[in-house]
Amino acid sequence: MTEAPHVLVNEADGVLVATLNRPEKLNALSRQTLEILESAVYRFRDSPSLRVMLIRATGRYFSAGADLREAGVSAPPTSGTEIREMHRLHLNGMRRMYDEMEAIEKPFVIAHQGPCVGGGLELSLSCDFRLAAASASYSFPEGKMGVLPATNGISRLVRLVGAHWARYLVMANLPANAQKALVMGLVHEVFPDEGFDDAAMAFCRHLVGNNPDQMGAAKVAIEIARELGVTQAASVERLANSALMLAPAYLEGMRAHVATIGTKTSG
């Protein structure tokens, strides 16, 4: 019997939906999973009609992390340099894809309907918005094996939740349920399990309705501003708006808004 694709990809209302589809393997990230996901990322990047990309999953787990059965096929590394280069260049293209997701000036949304573990969590850290069902949970099991999550697990985690909560997840090696993840700032919103898929799609449709140039500029400006002091970050805001405020849509919208205000005042 032919195995089902590890990821299902479809389009709906300007949203590219990629659904992890290995429920019997707890959606472990196989080579095929990452290849299909990366192809979907490039399709999203290169298609003007696609405004938002949603990553979600079937089954009781969002993802149990990397497929360790596949990882064990190749010969183990023999030096520290080889390990560092493996993390930088290989791992089925994880880092390349994650970097591209952060660079694309469109929003990525990821929706966790269940436990999100290890590599699944590292994938999530590269997305712009993380949504959780009440049943979702988060953990890095790498600590139990005496190593660190090294493909976003430290670098992007700290930037999102700060050193305080990164210590909890990585040093203490403790899991976080959906509500604790919300407190950490790891997820943006928690929804009831029932109707979670609909809530995630509603969030994506809201983003589709936003101004794409504004969202793209905001994504770049926010990324730059968090690395700068207040004065330099304010210059980034001005640079971004110097382009946005010349757009015909903005000028027309402002004229209409001012006219509306004038009508209300005169009345």
C-alpha positions as CSV (number, residue, x, y, z in Angstrom):
1,M,0.0,0.0,0.0
2,T,1.3,3.4,-1.0
3,E,2.2,5.6,2.0
4,A,0.3,8.9,2.3
5,P,2.3,12.1,1.8
6,H,4.0,13.2,5.0
7,V,2.6,16.8,4.4
8,L,-0.6,17.8,2.7
9,V,-0.6,21.1,0.9
10,N,-3.6,23.1,-0.4
11,E,-4.8,26.7,-0.9
12,A,-7.8,28.4,0.6
13,D,-8.8,32.0,0.4
14,G,-5.3,33.3,-0.1
15,V,-3.9,31.0,2.6
16,L,-1.4,28.2,1.8
17,V,-2.1,25.4,4.2
18,A,0.6,22.8,4.9
19,T,-0.7,20.0,7.2
20,L,1.7,17.5,8.8
21,N,0.3,14.1,8.0
22,R,2.1,11.3,9.8
23,P,-0.3,10.8,12.8
24,E,0.8,7.2,13.3
25,K,4.4,8.5,13.7
26,L,3.3,11.5,15.9
27,N,4.2,13.7,12.9
28,A,8.0,13.1,13.4
29,L,9.9,15.4,11.0
30,S,11.1,13.0,8.3
31,R,13.2,13.9,5.3
32,Q,10.1,13.9,3.1
33,T,8.3,16.1,5.6
34,L,11.0,18.8,5.4
35,E,11.3,18.5,1.6
36,I,7.6,19.1,1.1
37,L,7.5,21.9,3.7
38,E,10.5,23.7,2.1
39,S,8.9,23.4,-1.4
40,A,5.7,24.8,0.1
41,V,7.6,27.7,1.6
42,Y,9.1,28.6,-1.8
43,R,5.7,28.3,-3.4
44,F,4.3,30.7,-0.8
45,R,7.2,33.1,-1.3
46,D,6.8,33.2,-5.1
47,S,3.0,33.4,-5.4
48,P,1.6,36.9,-5.1
49,S,-1.9,35.5,-4.6
50,L,-0.8,33.6,-1.5
51,R,-0.9,36.1,1.5
52,V,-0.5,33.8,4.5
53,M,1.0,30.4,5.2
54,L,-0.5,28.1,7.8
55,I,1.3,25.1,9.2
56,R,-0.8,22.7,11.2
57,A,-1.0,18.9,11.8
58,T,-3.3,15.9,12.0
59,G,-3.5,13.5,14.9
60,R,-2.9,13.9,18.6
61,Y,0.6,15.4,18.3
62,F,1.6,18.4,16.4
63,S,5.1,16.9,16.1
64,A,7.2,14.7,18.3
65,G,10.3,16.3,16.7
66,A,13.0,14.9,14.4
67,D,12.5,11.4,13.0
68,L,15.4,9.8,14.9
69,R,15.0,6.5,13.0
70,E,16.0,8.3,9.8
71,A,18.7,10.3,11.6
72,G,20.4,7.1,12.8
73,V,20.9,5.8,9.2
74,S,24.1,7.8,8.4
75,A,27.4,7.4,10.2
76,P,27.7,9.3,13.4
77,P,29.9,12.4,13.5
78,T,33.5,12.0,14.7
79,S,34.6,15.5,15.6
80,G,33.2,18.7,17.1
81,T,33.7,20.5,13.9
82,E,31.7,17.9,12.0
83,I,28.8,18.3,14.5
84,R,28.9,22.1,14.2
85,E,28.9,21.9,10.4
86,M,26.1,19.3,10.5
87,H,23.9,21.7,12.5
88,R,24.7,24.6,10.2
89,L,24.4,23.0,6.8
90,H,22.6,19.7,7.0
91,L,19.7,18.3,9.1
92,N,17.6,18.0,6.0
93,G,17.8,21.7,5.3
94,M,16.1,22.8,8.5
95,R,18.2,25.9,9.1
96,R,18.0,27.0,5.5
97,M,14.2,26.7,5.6
98,Y,13.9,28.4,8.9
99,D,16.0,31.3,7.8
100,E,14.0,31.7,4.7
101,M,10.7,31.7,6.6
102,E,12.0,34.6,8.8
103,A,13.2,36.5,5.7
104,I,10.0,36.2,3.6
105,E,7.9,39.4,4.0
106,K,4.7,37.5,4.5
107,P,3.2,36.1,7.7
108,F,3.7,32.4,8.7
109,V,1.2,31.1,11.2
110,I,1.6,27.7,13.0
111,A,-1.2,26.0,14.9
112,H,-0.5,23.4,17.6
113,Q,-3.4,21.1,18.3
114,G,-1.3,18.9,20.6
115,P,2.2,18.4,22.0
116,C,4.9,20.3,20.1
117,V,8.3,18.7,20.9
118,G,11.9,19.3,20.0
119,G,12.3,19.9,16.3
120,G,8.6,20.7,16.0
121,L,9.0,23.5,18.5
122,E,12.2,24.7,16.7
123,L,10.1,24.9,13.4
124,S,7.5,26.9,15.3
125,L,10.0,29.5,16.5
126,S,10.6,30.7,13.0
127,C,7.0,31.5,12.4
128,D,5.5,34.9,13.0
129,F,2.4,33.7,14.9
130,R,2.0,30.7,17.1
131,L,-1.5,29.6,18.0
132,A,-2.3,26.8,20.6
133,A,-5.3,24.6,21.3
134,A,-5.9,24.0,25.0
135,S,-4.4,20.5,24.6
136,A,-1.1,21.8,23.2
137,S,2.1,21.5,25.2
138,Y,5.8,22.3,24.6
139,S,9.1,20.7,25.5
140,F,12.7,20.1,24.5
141,P,13.5,16.4,25.2
142,E,17.1,17.0,24.1
143,G,18.1,17.7,27.6
144,K,17.3,14.2,28.7
145,M,19.9,13.0,26.2
146,G,22.5,15.5,27.5
147,V,22.5,17.9,24.6
148,L,20.9,21.2,23.5
149,P,18.2,22.0,21.0
150,A,20.6,23.5,18.4
151,T,18.4,24.4,15.4
152,N,16.6,27.5,16.8
153,G,16.1,25.9,20.2
154,I,18.4,28.4,22.0
155,S,19.0,31.2,19.5
156,R,15.4,32.0,18.6
157,L,13.8,30.8,21.9
158,V,15.8,33.4,23.9
159,R,14.8,36.2,21.6
160,L,11.1,35.2,22.0
161,V,10.7,34.4,25.6
162,G,13.9,35.7,27.2
163,A,16.6,34.0,29.2
164,H,14.2,33.5,32.2
165,W,11.8,31.1,30.4
166,A,14.5,29.6,28.2
167,R,16.1,28.3,31.4
168,Y,12.9,26.7,32.4
169,L,12.4,24.9,29.1
170,V,16.1,24.0,28.4
171,M,18.1,24.0,31.6
172,A,15.3,22.7,33.9
173,N,14.0,20.6,31.0
174,L,10.4,21.1,32.1
175,P,7.4,21.1,29.8
176,A,4.9,23.9,29.4
177,N,1.2,23.5,28.9
178,A,-0.7,25.9,26.6
179,Q,-1.5,28.4,29.3
180,K,2.0,28.6,30.6
181,A,3.3,29.0,27.0
182,L,0.9,32.0,26.8
183,V,2.3,33.5,29.9
184,M,5.9,32.9,28.6
185,G,5.0,34.7,25.3
186,L,5.8,31.5,23.4
187,V,2.3,31.5,21.8
188,H,0.1,34.4,20.9
189,E,-3.3,32.9,21.8
190,V,-4.9,29.8,23.2
191,F,-8.2,28.5,21.8
192,P,-10.6,25.7,23.0
193,D,-9.8,22.3,21.4
194,E,-13.2,22.2,19.8
195,G,-13.2,24.4,16.7
196,F,-9.5,25.0,16.9
197,D,-8.9,24.5,13.1
198,D,-11.7,27.0,12.3
199,A,-10.2,29.5,14.8
200,A,-6.7,29.1,13.2
201,M,-8.2,29.7,9.7
202,A,-10.2,32.7,10.9
203,F,-6.9,34.2,12.2
204,C,-5.3,33.6,8.9
205,R,-8.2,35.1,7.0
206,H,-7.9,38.2,9.2
207,L,-4.2,38.5,8.1
208,V,-5.2,38.1,4.5
209,G,-7.4,41.2,4.9
210,N,-4.5,43.3,6.2
211,N,-2.4,45.5,3.9
212,P,0.4,43.2,2.6
213,D,3.0,46.0,2.2
214,Q,2.4,47.2,5.7
215,M,2.8,43.6,7.1
216,G,5.9,43.0,5.1
217,A,7.5,46.3,6.2
218,A,6.4,45.6,9.8
219,K,8.1,42.2,9.8
220,V,11.4,43.6,8.6
221,A,11.2,46.7,10.9
222,I,10.4,44.7,14.0
223,E,13.2,42.2,13.3
224,I,15.7,45.1,12.8
225,A,14.4,47.2,15.7
226,R,14.8,44.5,18.4
227,E,18.6,44.5,17.7
228,L,19.0,48.3,18.0
229,G,18.8,51.1,20.6
230,V,15.7,53.3,20.7
231,T,17.1,56.1,18.6
232,Q,18.3,53.8,15.8
233,A,15.0,51.8,15.9
234,A,13.0,55.0,15.5
235,S,15.0,55.7,12.3
236,V,13.9,52.3,11.0
237,E,10.3,53.3,11.6
238,R,10.8,56.5,9.7
239,L,12.5,54.7,6.8
240,A,9.7,52.2,6.5
241,N,6.9,54.8,6.7
242,S,8.7,57.0,4.1
243,A,7.8,54.3,1.5
244,L,4.5,53.2,2.9
245,M,3.1,56.8,3.1
246,L,3.7,57.4,-0.6
247,A,1.5,54.5,-1.6
248,P,-1.6,55.5,-3.5
249,A,-3.8,53.2,-1.3
250,Y,-2.6,55.0,1.8
251,L,-3.1,58.5,0.3
252,E,-6.6,57.6,-0.9
253,G,-7.4,56.1,2.4
254,M,-6.3,59.1,4.4
255,R,-8.3,61.4,2.1
256,A,-11.4,59.3,2.7
257,H,-10.8,59.2,6.5
258,V,-10.3,63.0,6.7
259,A,-13.5,63.5,4.7
260,T,-15.4,61.2,7.0
261,I,-14.1,63.1,10.1
262,G,-15.1,66.4,8.5
263,T,-18.6,65.1,7.8
264,K,-19.0,63.9,11.4
265,T,-17.7,67.2,12.8
266,S,-19.9,69.4,10.6
267,G,-23.0,67.3,11.6
